[in-house]
Amino acid sequence: MEAQAIPTITPLIESADQWGEMLVLLPLLVALEVVLSADNAIALAVISRGLKDPTLQSQALNLGLALALVFRLGLIAAAEWVIDFWPLQLAAAGYLLWLATTSLLPLLRNGAAEADGAPELEVSADGTPGLGEAQAPHNRGLASVIATLALTDLAFSLDSVAAAVAVSDRLPLVMTGAAIGVVALRLTAGLFVRWLAVFRHLEAAGYLAVGLVGVRLIVRLGAPQLVPPEWVLLSVVGLLFAWGFSARKPAEAEPLPQAPS
């Protein structure tokens, strides 16, 4: 007699199949979230650095990504509609391109000023350039930064949600992978907050990767046959980050000890 014919055993077999699928697919979904979120992590790190207080930076990342998780779960629940709704994808692409452009322009101006021997410019809270360490984001309030973090992750999530749903159509499994991915994103963003203060090209590399994702979304909408394979995008992002980690910022000179009077 076949085991499937025994009613009391059939639920156990189905449960075993579900657990087997989870053990195989859940690590894959989490890895997919982590790999596709590298450029997202650096963008979130730079945005949180708009708050000068490290405690506020941590709070902003925690609350912003908690809100982002709610958005991600909503996207997954409505994945079939979201994937085919081109206005939302166009808005996400436009936002990513705007974020990359408005953040790269000050960095380019600061780089040109540094090459000419002038001190770097810093954009202050009221939008006027001043002297000091270059910072891409404006010095805004906590609520504004939290909203920007959640919106930025939402724009990035369109790509990762589409990839995750293509791997599995089981929504609880995909949602579990997304939740673990957001936790990993929080840890990665915290690391990038520290690395941004050390490596001089890392911020520019991150925003170039953000712009690349925006361009890819535009191409996928207008000419999907021209979209390169995923490994090509990941390879380019990897090269950008290799450049980003290639040079450290010069160490600040320590003050000379004063001569005894």
N, C-alpha and C positions, 0 to 999 in steps of 0.2 A: 504494500500500500504506500502511495506517495505521501510525503509529509504534508504537502500543501493541501491534501484532502482532509486533514484532521483540523477541524475548526479551532480547537484550543491551541494548536501550534502555529497556525497561520499568522496571528498577530505578532508572535515572537519572531518569526522569520522576517516579516515586514519591518519590525523594529530593528532587527539586526542589519537589514539592508540600509535603513536610514542612518543608523550609527556608522556603518561602514562608509557611506557617502560623506557624512560629516567629517570623519577622520581624514578622508582624502582631500575633500574640497575646502574645508575651513582653513587649513594652512595655506592653500593656494590663494584663496580669497584675501587673506591677511597679507600675504607677500605681495599680491597685486596692489592692494591699497598702499602699502609702504613704498613700493617702487614708483608708483604713479604720483605719490605725494611729496617727492623730494623737493620739487620746485615750489609746491604749495607751502611746505614747511618754512622755507627761507622767506617767502613773501609774508607769512604770518609773523615770523620773527622780526622782520624789519618794521612791520606795522606796529607791533607791540613796543618796539624801541622808541616810538613817539612819546611814550610815557617815560619820563626820566627816572622815576622811582622803581627799582627792581621789584619791590613788593607789588606795586600796581601792575607792572608788566606781567607778573605771574598770575595775578587775579584776572587780568584781561584775557590771557590765554586760556585760563580755566573756564571762565564764563563764556567767552566767545566760542570755544570749541564745544562746550555743552550745548549752546544754542545751535551750533553747526551740526551737531549730531542729530538734533531734532529735524533740521532741514534735510539731512541725508536720509533719515528713515522715511521722511515724507516722499523724497524723490524715488526711493526704492519701491515704496508702496504704489506709486503712480508711474513706475518706470516705463510701462508700455506707452503711456500717453506722452511722457516727457521726451522719450527718444524720438518720437515723431513730431513733436511740437517745435518747429523750426524757429518761431519768434523768441522762445526762451533760450535756445542755443545761440541765436544771433546776439541777444542781449548779453549773455555770458561772455561770448567772444569779444564784443565791444568793450565790456568792462575790463577784461584782462588786458586788452590792447591799450586801453586808457591808463590802467594802473602801471603797466610797463613803461609807457611813453612818458607820463608825468613824473615817474620816479627816476628814469634814466637821464632825462635832460639836466636836472641839477647835478647829477654825478658827472656828466660830460663837462658841464661848466666848471665844476670844481677841479676836474682833471686838467682842463686847459689852464685854469688859474695857477694850479700847482706847477705845471710845466713852465709857466712864465715866471715862476718864483714868487707869486702872490700867495697870501694865506688863503686857505679854503673858506668858502662861504657856507654859512649855515642858514637855513630857512627858519625864521622864528615863527611863533604862534600866529602872528598877524600877517604872515606871508611876506615880510620884508627880509631881504638877505642881510646877514650880519657876519661877524667874524667868529670863528670857532670851528669845532669838529663838524664835518658835513653829516647831515642827517636827512634821509629822504622823506620820512613822514613829518607832518607838522606836529607840534606839541599840543595835542588835543586832550579832551577830557576822557575819563574812563569809559563812559557810556558810548561815546562816539567811536572809540577804538574797538570796543566789544562788537558793535554793530558792523564795523568795517571788517573785522576778522570773520564774523559769521557770513557776511556777504561774499567775501573772497573765497572762503571754503566752499560755499554754495556754487560759485562759478566753476571752480575746479572739479566739483563732485559730478558734474554732468558727464565728464569723460570716464571717471572711475566707476560710476554707477552703471553706465552702458557696458563697460568691460566686465563688471562683476555679474550682471544679469545674463550676459552671454555665457558665462561659465556654468551657472546653475539657475534654474527657475524656481527654486525653493526660497521663498521670501524670508522665512525665519533664519535660514542659513546665511543668506546674503546680508541680512540685517546684523547678525552676530559678527560676521566678518567686518562690516562697516564700523560697528562699535569698537572692536579691538583695534581697527585701523586708526580711529580717531584718538584712542589712547596712545598708540605709537606715534601719531602725528604730534601730539602734545609733547611727548618726550623729545622728539626730533627738533621741534621748534625751539624748545628750551636750550638744546645744544647749539643751535644756530644763533641764538641770541648772544651766546658767549663767543662763538667763532667769528661773528661779524665784527667784533671789536679787535680781532687779531689779524684777519686776512683782508687785504686791501681791495682785492677784486671780487670778493665773494658776493657782495650786494649786487654789483652790476651783472655778474653771472646769473644770479637768481632771477633778476628781472628780465634778462634776455630769455631765460627759460620760460618765464611767465608769458612773454610776448609770443614765443614759439607755440605754446599751447593755444593762445588766442588765434594765431594764424591757422593752425591745424583745424580748429573748429570752423573757421570761415571757409577753408578749402573743402572740408567735409560737407558743408551745406551747399556750396556752389558747384563743386566738381569732385564728387566722392571718389571717382576713378583715379584722381591724382593724389589721394591721400597715401603717404608712404606707409610701409608696415610699422607696427609698433616698435620693433627692435631698432629701426632707423631713428625714430624720435628719442628713444632711450639712449642710443649711442651719442646723439648730438648733445643731449642733456648731460650725459656723463663727461663729454669733452668740455662743456661749459663749466662744470663744477671742478674738473681737474685744473682749468685755468683759474677758477675762483680761489682755489687753495694753493696756488703756485707762488704767491708772494705775501709775506707778512708786512704788516704796518710797521714803520720804524718805531722803536721803543722810545718812550719819552725820556729825555735826559733828566737824570736826577740832579737836584740842586747841590751846588758845591758847598761843603761845610764852611761856615764862617770862621775866620781867624779869631783866636781868643783875644779879648781886649786887654 
